[in-house]
Amino acid sequence: MTFLVLFCVALAISGLGWYRFLYFISVGYGLSVAGCSVAMIFMYSECLQPSSFTLCFLLILYGLRLSGFLIVREIKSASYKKALPELTKTSKPVTVPFKLVIWLSVAVLYVMQVSPVYFRLDNVRLMLPVNFVWASIGGVVMACGLMVESWADVQKSQAKRENPKRFCDRGLYRIVRCPNYFGEILFWTGCFLSGFGSNQTALQWIVSTAGYLCIVYIMFGGARRLEIRQNKNYGDDPEYQAYVEQTPILIPLVPLHHLERYTFLKG
């Protein structure tokens, strides 16, 4: 029943997409994660451990930061406004049934993403054996991912203010071309790890693993779309070409430089 409550929370908040389609997967995404985490704190307040509260707090911080950043970028960023029409293009017509499918799908996904924390809380309530070491490990990884993602967004925003027509290759972008997406993967890796030592059933493992794999797939797809867009904008720039060949696209130290040819990442 409590799992259904989380789904209803995600469904209600991600419903922002009915106002603007992109909000299903942007502002509505961040706020849904935060909203589900607030709901978990209230539902499990009587058995909330410090480690579980920390995980919920990190999810809330992540969701509010992401949504706030996206709203501010939409209002202030000229380069983002220029790219917005391309970002909102879909392979299918945006009909009401299509929107409904997207709405239901993303609500399910957002609940699956936070499910390792939910299962930990629910298993503590049921007094099942739970290892709290993994909660600490997951929390540290989540905090690192949040810091990487936040700092990458700040660095890119500063670079675009100084020179809107140039690609960003400063700070974290010297290490990897999509550090914000890498930070996102790192954050959800931590959330997934927090479920180790607490997931009790095959179903819990299936749900939490599916949520994790989906967000990783989405981040690789996002990096691929960004590469295609940057190739279009900067492909004739020798500096950009050198930067691309020297800098991994998504995972630091992993010599994966191009994703454009991997069409299965279209999503």
C-alpha positions as CSV (number, residue, x, y, z in Angstrom):
1,M,0.0,0.0,0.0
2,T,2.8,2.4,0.8
3,F,4.4,1.7,-2.5
4,L,1.2,2.8,-4.1
5,V,1.3,6.0,-2.2
6,L,4.7,6.8,-3.7
7,F,3.4,6.1,-7.1
8,C,0.5,8.5,-6.5
9,V,2.9,11.2,-5.3
10,A,5.1,10.7,-8.4
11,L,2.1,10.7,-10.6
12,A,0.7,13.9,-9.1
13,I,4.0,15.8,-9.3
14,S,5.1,14.6,-12.7
15,G,1.7,15.7,-13.9
16,L,3.4,19.1,-14.5
17,G,4.1,17.6,-17.9
18,W,0.5,18.3,-18.9
19,Y,1.4,22.0,-18.6
20,R,4.6,21.6,-20.6
21,F,5.5,18.2,-22.1
22,L,9.2,18.4,-21.2
23,Y,8.3,18.8,-17.6
24,F,7.4,15.1,-17.4
25,I,11.1,14.3,-17.5
26,S,12.7,17.5,-16.2
27,V,11.2,19.7,-13.5
28,G,8.6,17.1,-12.7
29,Y,11.3,14.5,-12.4
30,G,13.3,16.3,-9.8
31,L,10.2,17.3,-7.8
32,S,8.9,13.8,-8.0
33,V,12.1,12.4,-6.5
34,A,11.9,15.0,-3.7
35,G,8.2,14.5,-3.1
36,C,8.5,10.7,-2.9
37,S,11.3,11.1,-0.4
38,V,9.3,13.5,1.8
39,A,6.4,11.0,1.7
40,M,8.8,8.2,2.8
41,I,9.9,10.3,5.8
42,F,6.4,10.8,6.9
43,M,5.2,7.3,6.3
44,Y,8.1,5.7,8.2
45,S,8.7,8.5,10.8
46,E,8.3,6.0,13.7
47,C,11.1,3.7,12.5
48,L,13.3,6.2,10.7
49,Q,17.0,5.5,11.4
50,P,19.7,8.3,11.0
51,S,21.2,6.4,7.9
52,S,17.8,6.1,6.2
53,F,16.9,9.7,7.0
54,T,20.2,10.8,5.4
55,L,19.4,8.9,2.3
56,C,16.0,10.5,2.1
57,F,17.5,13.9,2.7
58,L,20.0,13.4,-0.1
59,L,17.1,12.5,-2.5
60,I,15.2,15.6,-1.5
61,L,18.3,17.8,-1.9
62,Y,19.0,16.2,-5.3
63,G,15.4,16.7,-6.5
64,L,15.1,20.3,-5.4
65,R,18.5,21.3,-6.7
66,L,17.8,19.7,-10.1
67,S,14.4,21.2,-10.5
68,G,15.6,24.6,-9.3
69,F,18.5,24.6,-11.8
70,L,16.3,23.6,-14.7
71,I,13.8,26.3,-13.9
72,V,16.5,29.0,-13.6
73,R,18.2,27.8,-16.8
74,E,14.9,27.9,-18.7
75,I,14.3,31.5,-17.6
76,K,17.8,32.9,-18.0
77,S,19.8,30.8,-20.5
78,A,19.6,32.1,-24.1
79,S,21.5,29.1,-25.4
80,Y,19.1,26.7,-23.7
81,K,16.1,28.6,-25.1
82,K,17.6,28.2,-28.6
83,A,18.1,24.5,-28.1
84,L,14.7,23.9,-26.4
85,P,12.7,23.2,-29.6
86,E,15.1,20.4,-30.5
87,L,15.0,19.0,-27.0
88,T,11.2,18.8,-27.0
89,K,11.0,17.0,-30.4
90,T,9.6,13.5,-30.2
91,S,9.6,10.6,-32.6
92,K,5.8,10.3,-32.1
93,P,3.1,13.0,-32.2
94,V,2.4,14.4,-28.8
95,T,-1.2,13.3,-28.5
96,V,-3.2,12.9,-25.3
97,P,-2.8,9.1,-25.3
98,F,0.9,9.4,-25.9
99,K,1.2,11.9,-23.0
100,L,-0.8,9.6,-20.8
101,V,1.7,6.7,-21.5
102,I,4.7,8.9,-20.8
103,W,3.1,10.2,-17.6
104,L,2.4,6.7,-16.2
105,S,5.8,5.4,-17.4
106,V,7.8,8.2,-15.8
107,A,5.9,7.9,-12.5
108,V,6.7,4.2,-12.4
109,L,10.4,4.9,-13.2
110,Y,10.8,7.6,-10.5
111,V,9.4,5.2,-7.8
112,M,11.7,2.4,-9.0
113,Q,14.7,4.8,-8.8
114,V,14.0,5.6,-5.1
115,S,12.9,2.1,-4.3
116,P,16.2,0.9,-2.7
117,V,15.6,3.5,0.0
118,Y,11.9,2.6,0.2
119,F,12.6,-1.1,0.6
120,R,15.2,-0.4,3.3
121,L,12.6,1.7,5.3
122,D,9.9,-0.9,4.8
123,N,12.1,-3.8,5.8
124,V,13.2,-1.9,9.0
125,R,9.5,-1.4,9.8
126,L,8.9,-5.2,9.4
127,M,12.0,-5.8,11.7
128,L,13.8,-7.8,9.0
129,P,17.6,-8.0,9.1
130,V,19.1,-4.9,7.5
131,N,22.8,-4.0,7.1
132,F,23.3,-0.3,7.8
133,V,26.9,-0.2,6.5
134,W,25.6,-0.2,2.9
135,A,23.4,2.7,3.7
136,S,26.5,4.7,4.7
137,I,28.4,3.6,1.6
138,G,25.5,4.5,-0.6
139,G,25.0,7.8,1.1
140,V,28.7,8.8,0.5
141,V,28.5,7.9,-3.2
142,M,25.2,9.8,-3.5
143,A,26.7,12.9,-1.9
144,C,29.8,12.7,-4.2
145,G,27.5,12.4,-7.3
146,L,25.4,15.3,-6.1
147,M,28.5,17.5,-5.7
148,V,29.9,16.5,-9.1
149,E,26.6,17.2,-10.9
150,S,26.1,20.5,-9.1
151,W,29.6,21.8,-9.7
152,A,29.5,20.7,-13.4
153,D,26.3,22.7,-13.9
154,V,27.8,25.7,-12.3
155,Q,31.0,25.5,-14.4
156,K,29.0,25.1,-17.7
157,S,26.7,28.0,-16.8
158,Q,29.7,30.3,-16.1
159,A,31.4,29.2,-19.3
160,K,28.3,29.9,-21.4
161,R,27.8,33.3,-19.8
162,E,31.4,34.3,-20.8
163,N,31.2,32.8,-24.3
164,P,27.9,31.4,-25.4
165,K,29.2,30.2,-28.8
166,R,32.1,28.1,-27.4
167,F,31.9,24.5,-26.0
168,C,32.8,24.1,-22.4
169,D,36.2,22.4,-21.6
170,R,37.0,23.9,-18.2
171,G,37.1,22.4,-14.8
172,L,35.4,19.0,-14.6
173,Y,34.9,19.2,-18.4
174,R,38.6,18.7,-18.8
175,I,38.2,15.2,-17.3
176,V,35.0,14.1,-19.0
177,R,32.7,15.8,-21.6
178,C,29.5,15.2,-19.7
179,P,30.4,15.5,-16.0
180,N,26.8,16.4,-15.1
181,Y,25.5,13.2,-16.5
182,F,28.4,11.3,-14.8
183,G,27.4,12.9,-11.5
184,E,23.8,11.7,-12.1
185,I,25.0,8.2,-12.7
186,L,27.2,8.3,-9.6
187,F,24.3,9.6,-7.5
188,W,21.9,6.8,-8.5
189,T,24.7,4.2,-8.2
190,G,24.9,5.3,-4.5
191,C,21.1,5.0,-4.2
192,F,21.3,1.5,-5.7
193,L,24.2,0.5,-3.4
194,S,22.2,1.6,-0.4
195,G,19.8,-1.3,-1.1
196,F,22.6,-3.9,-0.6
197,G,22.2,-5.6,2.8
198,S,18.5,-4.5,3.0
199,N,16.7,-5.9,-0.1
200,Q,15.1,-9.1,1.0
201,T,13.3,-10.6,-2.0
202,A,13.8,-11.2,-5.7
203,L,11.1,-8.7,-6.5
204,Q,12.9,-6.0,-4.5
205,W,16.1,-6.7,-6.3
206,I,14.3,-6.7,-9.7
207,V,12.6,-3.3,-9.1
208,S,15.6,-1.5,-7.7
209,T,17.9,-2.9,-10.4
210,A,15.5,-2.0,-13.2
211,G,15.2,1.6,-11.9
212,Y,19.0,1.9,-11.8
213,L,19.6,0.4,-15.2
214,C,16.9,2.6,-16.7
215,I,18.5,5.9,-15.4
216,V,21.9,4.8,-16.5
217,Y,20.5,4.0,-20.0
218,I,18.8,7.4,-20.1
219,M,22.1,9.2,-19.1
220,F,24.0,7.4,-21.9
221,G,21.2,8.4,-24.3
222,G,21.4,12.0,-23.1
223,A,25.1,12.1,-23.6
224,R,24.6,10.7,-27.1
225,R,22.1,13.4,-28.0
226,L,24.4,16.1,-26.6
227,E,27.3,14.7,-28.7
228,I,25.2,14.9,-31.9
229,R,24.1,18.5,-31.1
230,Q,27.7,19.6,-30.3
231,N,29.0,17.9,-33.4
232,K,26.5,20.0,-35.4
233,N,27.5,23.2,-33.6
234,Y,31.3,22.8,-33.2
235,G,32.2,20.0,-35.7
236,D,34.3,22.3,-37.8
237,D,36.3,23.6,-34.9
238,P,39.8,22.0,-34.7
239,E,39.9,22.7,-30.9
240,Y,36.6,20.9,-30.4
241,Q,37.8,17.9,-32.5
242,A,41.0,17.6,-30.4
243,Y,39.0,18.0,-27.2
244,V,36.6,15.2,-28.2
245,E,39.5,12.8,-29.1
246,Q,41.3,13.4,-25.8
247,T,38.4,13.5,-23.4
248,P,36.0,10.6,-22.6
249,I,32.4,11.4,-23.2
250,L,30.8,10.1,-19.9
251,I,32.9,8.0,-17.6
252,P,36.3,9.4,-16.5
253,L,39.3,7.3,-17.5
254,V,37.2,5.0,-19.6
255,P,38.4,5.6,-23.3
256,L,34.8,5.8,-24.7
257,H,34.9,9.0,-26.8
258,H,31.9,8.6,-29.1
259,L,28.3,7.4,-28.6
260,E,26.7,8.8,-31.8
261,R,27.0,5.5,-33.6
262,Y,25.2,3.5,-30.9
263,T,21.7,3.9,-32.2
264,F,20.2,1.7,-29.5
265,L,20.6,4.7,-27.2
266,K,18.1,6.8,-29.1
267,G,15.4,6.0,-26.5
